[in-house]
Amino acid sequence: MPSQPRYLIIDDASTFHVTWQCHNKDWLLKFNWAKQVYYRLLLKYKDRYGVVIYSYCFMSNHPHLTGFCQNKELFSDFFRIVNSQFAKIINKQLGRRGQVVMDRFKSPKIETDEDLLRVMTYIDLNPKRARMIEHPKDYLWTSFHYYAYGKKDPLITPAPSYLALGTNTKKRQFAYLELVEHVLKNDWKEKKPYSSMPFIGNPDWVLKKKWQLRQSIQSARSLSGKHF
C-alpha cells in the first residue's frame, strides 16, 4: 500500500510502532550522546502530550518505539516537537545544516497485546540482525534490560501484554526473556514488515482496517478535491 496520511491510520486510543530514518540514511544516531539526547527529549515531552512509551531500540540511523496515544493530534504534535528539537541539537553539535529526520516517520497501528509483544521482541533483536551484538543484553540502547532484567527506566510504562505474562515481576521477566530466547533460537534472522505495513494484527482485522482506510481517503478526497 502506498504511503498514506498518518492521521487516517492512527486513531485516538491507538497502540503504535514508530520508526524513522535519519536523512539520507546518515548515521546521525550512532553517537551515544545523540541517543541520549533523543531519549531525554522523549522523556521530557511524553507526559505533556499524553504519549505512553512501552519499548524502544535506538539504532545508528533510526529508532524504534512502541507505545500508546490517547489523542491522534497530540501524537503527531509530540513527534513533531521531539524530532524538530533533536534536529536542532544534532546540527549544532555536528556543525551541519539541513534535515536530520526524514520527512515522514512510519507509525503502524497494532491490534492486540500479542501483536505488541511480537513487535517488542522483534525490535529488541534489531542490533543482533545488524550484526552489532550477539545478544540483546549486550546492547545499551533498548528497553530489553527493563523487561528482561528489571533495570530502572523512567521512559518506560510497562506494556499491558508484559504485565499479563506473570503474577509477579520475576515471573514476567523470566517469561519475557524466554520469548526473546525463543526467537533467537528460531527465526531471529527473518525480517518482518513491521515498519512498512500500516496495520499489524490478525489478517482479517488488517484487511478491515485497510478497507476503512481506503474509504476514509476517498471521503477526504471528495471533500477537499485534493489527492494524497
NORQUI-V719907 format. One record per residue. SS is DSSP state (a for helix, b for strand, c for the rest). PHI is phi in radians with two decimals (* if undefined). PSI is psi in whole degrees, 0 to 359 (none if undefined). Layout:
<<SS:PHI:PSI> <SS:PHI:PSI>>
//
This chain:
<<c:*:132> <c:-1.05:164> <c:-1.02:132> <c:-2.06:157> <c:-1.01:129> <a:-1.11:326> <a:-1.18:344> <a:-1.57:349> <c:-1.71:307> <c:-1.40:125> <c:-1.76:171> <c:-1.06:147> <c:1.00:57> <b:-2.02:142> <b:-1.62:133> <b:-2.29:161> <b:-2.20:115> <b:-1.91:137> <b:-2.57:152> <b:-2.58:156> <b:-1.77:144> <b:-1.09:149> <a:-0.97:133> <a:1.02:20> <a:1.03:27> <c:-1.11:152> <c:-1.58:61> <c:-1.43:349> <c:-1.77:9> <c:-1.25:338> <c:-1.43:139> <a:-1.04:323> <a:-1.15:327> <a:-1.20:318> <a:-1.09:321> <a:-1.12:320> <a:-1.06:313> <a:-1.13:318> <a:-1.01:312> <a:-1.16:326> <a:-1.19:318> <a:-1.04:315> <a:-1.12:321> <a:-1.15:320> <a:-1.85:348> <c:-1.06:317> <c:-1.25:324> <c:-1.06:325> <c:-1.83:9> <c:1.17:32> <b:-1.85:129> <b:-1.79:131> <b:-1.79:120> <b:-1.57:318> <b:-2.73:165> <b:-2.73:159> <b:-2.66:121> <b:-1.77:115> <c:-1.64:187> <c:-1.33:334> <c:-2.32:12> <b:-2.88:150> <b:-1.84:162> <b:-2.19:139> <b:-2.44:138> <b:-2.05:152> <b:-3.12:198> <b:-2.44:136> <b:-2.15:135> <c:-1.46:331> <c:-2.34:123> <a:-1.20:329> <a:-1.20:317> <a:-1.16:328> <a:-1.03:311> <a:-1.15:319> <a:-1.09:321> <a:-1.04:309> <a:-1.27:333> <a:-1.13:313> <a:-1.29:320> <a:-1.09:312> <a:-1.24:326> <a:-1.22:320> <a:-1.20:323> <a:-1.05:316> <a:-1.07:317> <a:-1.07:317> <a:-1.18:316> <a:-1.06:313> <a:-1.08:320> <a:-1.16:315> <a:-1.19:325> <a:-1.71:359> <c:1.09:40> <c:-2.11:171> <c:-2.25:166> <c:1.67:190> <c:-1.19:148> <c:-1.99:316> <b:-1.80:136> <c:-1.00:150> <c:-0.94:315> <c:-1.96:124> <c:-1.62:157> <b:-1.69:139> <b:-2.51:68> <b:-1.03:143> <b:-1.58:137> <b:-1.85:136> <c:-1.40:300> <c:-2.10:170> <a:-1.09:323> <a:-1.14:319> <a:-1.11:320> <a:-1.07:316> <a:-1.06:319> <a:-1.09:318> <a:-1.18:318> <a:-1.06:313> <a:-1.21:329> <a:-1.13:314> <a:-1.29:335> <a:-1.02:329> <c:-1.68:6> <a:-0.99:314> <a:-1.08:328> <a:-1.17:315> <a:-1.12:332> <c:-1.45:4> <c:1.08:29> <c:-1.54:330> <c:-2.56:170> <c:-1.63:331> <c:-2.53:144> <a:-1.04:340> <a:-1.13:341> <a:-1.57:359> <c:-1.91:128> <c:-1.29:318> <c:-1.63:64> <b:-2.66:152> <c:-1.39:1> <a:-0.92:320> <a:-1.12:328> <a:-1.19:312> <a:-1.36:324> <a:-1.56:330> <a:-2.21:356> <c:1.38:20> <c:-1.16:134> <c:-1.10:137> <c:-2.63:101> <c:-1.14:344> <c:-1.29:333> <c:-1.62:134> <c:-1.84:124> <c:-1.03:132> <c:-1.17:142> <a:-0.97:324> <a:-1.13:327> <a:-1.25:316> <a:-1.08:334> <c:-1.42:356> <c:-1.34:343> <c:-2.98:168> <c:-1.53:351> <c:-2.58:173> <a:-1.05:313> <a:-1.08:319> <a:-1.15:321> <a:-1.18:317> <a:-1.08:316> <a:-1.08:316> <a:-1.14:320> <a:-1.16:316> <a:-1.07:322> <a:-1.09:320> <a:-1.05:315> <a:-1.16:317> <a:-1.10:324> <a:-1.08:316> <a:-1.14:320> <a:-1.05:325> <a:-1.46:347> <c:-2.11:281> <c:-2.15:38> <c:-1.12:335> <c:-1.32:337> <c:-1.23:125> <c:-1.51:129> <c:-1.79:149> <c:-1.44:46> <c:-1.31:351> <c:-1.85:329> <c:-1.49:337> <c:-1.54:146> <c:-1.33:338> <b:-2.38:142> <b:-2.16:116> <c:2.98:199> <c:-1.04:138> <a:-0.93:321> <a:-1.15:319> <a:-1.15:317> <a:-1.06:316> <a:-1.08:317> <a:-1.09:316> <a:-1.16:323> <a:-1.13:319> <a:-1.11:315> <a:-1.08:323> <a:-1.12:316> <a:-1.07:319> <a:-1.10:319> <a:-1.14:320> <a:-1.14:316> <a:-1.10:320> <a:-1.14:317> <a:-1.13:322> <a:-1.15:318> <a:-1.18:330> <a:-1.36:324> <a:-1.76:339> <c:1.27:13> <c:-1.91:162> <c:-1.96:135> <c:-1.51:none>>
//
